[in-house]
Amino acid sequence: MEGIMVVFDFDKTIIECDSDNWVVDELGFTERYNQLLNTMPWNSMMDTLMKEMHTQGITTDDIARVLKTVPIHPRVIPAIKAAHAAGCDLRIVSDANTFFIETVLDHLGLKNCFTEINTNPGYIDEEGRLRILPIHDFTKTPHECNNPCPPNMCKGLVIKRLLSEHNTKKFIYLGDGIGDYCPSLRLREGDHVMPRKNYPVYDMISSNPMLIRAKIHEWADGEDLERILQSLIQEDIIISSNGDDNNKVAQQLFDFDYKRGMSPVITCHKAVCVPY
């Protein structure tokens, strides 16, 4: 294996809520949301709500303002920064949308940590209205996945592509929802899956863990997430070092900060890894 790819879900994994629900509730559209729920596909419903918000004078700045107040566990930010600084390739696979995710990541100073964000398109049109569209147009062709994936997105297909493009990397996948089950099934022996305890994906994996080839590491909160992710990265540094002085220095820095209960923040150069 050459390096680590860490793939995060967004809602209830990086942040502590569903970003769609957060925006709807904070902007006073819960009742309208409840009226539209189950009357149309999820992305169409959110796009309709964005249109109605725009009609009632709510701007994209208002939406961004409430997104910047989403709850997040205090250990998640340093965990992500440490993983990025240690050289991991970080990706997001989420059923949220680009506008919501990028707004939050920009606000938290995390956007540059991620190489790629796979999610539903969310953009501001020429009228200044936020549009939300499905990443997969299921009205034309279904994604034909037999797992319980939403019609607009099969995260398993995204992981299949990433595994094909980066088959020498070790994968770590973190998620919470039903849609995170399919990508968990795609992972190989030697990979790791981190299902959030007492959330749907954890229950599904627990019902028949033998279907999962990757090693399973449950987590309950951001503190668990940081500790387990740090441990897995640390383990890979040890295995892959094989006499490499650069990796040995990285390992020493991980050990030093880990024992002190801190997140290591490391920048790697050709000759040596040094802490910021």
Disulfide bonds with the S-S distance in Angstrom:
none
